[in-house]
Amino acid sequence: MAVTHDIPADRADGTYAPAPIVRMFGWGTLAVMFAFLINNVLTFWVGWTGVAPLFGGSDEGIGWQAIVQAAIYAGALFLAFRHTQSRRGAPLRGDAETVTGWNTFLIRAAFWVVFLVGLADMAISALRVEGMLPQLVGEEMASDLGRSQYRGFYVHGPLVLLGIALALVTRTLGFIWLALLVVVAELGIVFTRFVFSYEQAYMGDLVRFWYAALFLFASAYTLLEDGHVRVDVFYAGFARRRKAFVNATGSILLGMTLCWTVILLGMWDKTSIINSPILVYEVTQSGFGLYLKYFMAGFLAVFAVSMMMQFVAMLFDSIADRRGEPGGRDLDADIIH
């Protein structure tokens, strides 16, 4: 996103008129979301009590764990407030750029993770199908790798950390490369099926795994580039300020609402549609397919979080347009040219 920081201010003292409500709403939304995710891990993975005892929603007494988890929410909101105060008089486009930068790193890390995990799991499954795994790692290890909990923790876990580390030292999002990998994987299925009459469950699983990642992880980038299908019967003829109002309103009422719906319905308790598969390392019924079904449930969480962040960035950018801040991109001109 092109953002100009050394742009002329709209007040005599060289600053912009503050927008504390917009900033606090945007940063507060992100703060609460990340606090919820942290508490979700502490409650369902570590086994803490959650904040329910503080509100009488549990038979357990109020302990230090509930207090700490409530403090996470309070601390997150405090940090959002402090950041809002520190940005008084600064252009909103700087906030939009910051959020987009964080989101870019998240998506870049997610792409590296699915690339590494997909290749590793495919190799293990292929060796199991051909009966070669015991010869390479021994009978005991081969048996352990046939259990989803073991493979998920000891194989997928380190690869997730490696993917995050690679995202720190790379700058490309990898959309084109992942799309190419999907094509290559599908081409491999066609070639082996019709030339060698050979096909295994893990081959189709890999295509679905990478395609789901491509579709869900690229959504936030598509939103940034205004590439989603828009029914613009009236929107196309609006002036820039009116478009900004429509985008800001839509970001809150439609975009953020959808993201919160996915996050809350998917992660509210142990049996929710995102938490449940991940907690048990759920796999498909095909015993020699990829052990990545639980990963695909997590794709929904990545989708919701990345879209929430991009909707907050869109809100900041839209209000910046309403305020007349320079530095905004003319997406219509980008499309024309």
Protein Blocks (a to p, Z undefined) as FASTA:
>chain_A
ZZdfkbccfbfnopacddfklmmmmmmmmmmmmmmmmmmmmmmmnopnbjmlmnopafbd
cdfklmmmmmmmmmmmmmmmmmmmmmgoiafklmmmmmmmmmmmmmmmmmmmmmmmmmmm
mmmmmmmmnopmmmmnojklmmmmmpmklmmmmmmmmmmmmmmmmmmmgcbeolmmmmmm
mmmmmmmmmmmmmmnopacfklmmmmmmmmmmmmmmmmmmmmmnopaccdffklmmpcfk
lmmmmmmmmmmmmmmmmmmmmmmmmmmpmmbmklmmmmnopacfblklcckllmmmmmmm
mmmmmmmmmmmmmmmmmmmmmnopahiacfklmmmZZ
